[in-house]
Amino acid sequence: MSKFITGKELEDAVYNTIWDAQNTLLIVSPFIKLDSYFRKLFDKHINSPNLHIIIVFGKNEGHVDKSMKKEDFDYFKNFMNVSIIYQSNLHGKYYGNESQSVVTSINLHDYSFKNNIEFGVYQETKFLDNLTTSLDRKAWETCNELAQNGDVVFIKRPVYEKKIFSALLGKNYIKSDILLDNTEYYYNSTFNKSKKTNQKLSGFPNYVELGSSPSNRPERSEVETKQYNASTKSNAQTGFCIRTGKSIQFNPHAPYCYEAYQSWAAWGNPDFPEKYCHKTGKLSNGRTSKKQPILFYI
């Protein structure tokens, strides 16, 4: 059943979609700002590992906090089973659970609910089990595709006790683990695209079994690259590797790309002459080094 709604009927439909969710709550909203009433609705689910909350937000790529304040982002991180995804060009809005959904113009923003004239189409459905109409199916598939293709910012999953007969006896919830947290890359003073991991929702499990371990052994280079990148994130300005000339993050204390750093570290000579200026990328003709990575006279 589909129904055009507005005013209080629209507000109640969104409120009920949040409140009545049991298995999946999918929210697509470019702008998110929660007042005390919205938090009261969400608080019902804060201790529920069986409800997967999927938040897709976007806009304001240079200042993501204008799309969702850090305090609201941190609030969602408290839930036991949550995925937060960023879409830079998002404009549509959608609220759906396993029994009902709303395609609408209204953001999950307290101002919109209190001040704006908004419209929407309400549908009662079982979209996780039996999508009976093309409208229900298209709305769910489109919004789910947004979630799948967006950039994952935060993932938290429930951890269950591993049981041989778990299918028959059910799972015992133990805790929740954070599988990914890229918050710092989005809530800096300047959004740094180069730091995005571009990981997708499909790369994460629905839950974790206690005692499980990765199936593939990680490579040393992968781990060391991540450690090296973490140690060189002090400044978002672009610089250049003094050995290869590659574009890297500007940091006079770490003027090498990872591969060049590995080569330099084999000897560790801070005075070894290098080829490029860390600041400008211009040829230095051996006048730069680990100790002096920047050309002051060119």
Secondary structure, DSSP 8 states (H G I E B T S, - for coil): -EEEEEHHHHHHHHHHHHHH-SSEEEEE-S-EE--HHHHHHHHTTTT-TT-EEEEEEE--TT-GGGTB-HHHHHHHTTSSSEEEEEETT---EEEE-SSEEEEES--EEHHHHHH---EEEEEE-BTTTB--SHHHHHHHHHHHHHHHHSEEEEEEEEEE---TTHHHH---EEEEEEEEE-HHHHSSSS--GGG-----GGGS-S-EETT---SS---HHHHHHHHHHHHT-S--SEEE-TTT--EEE--TT--S-HHHHHHHHTT--TT--EEE-TTT--EEEEEE-SS--S-S--
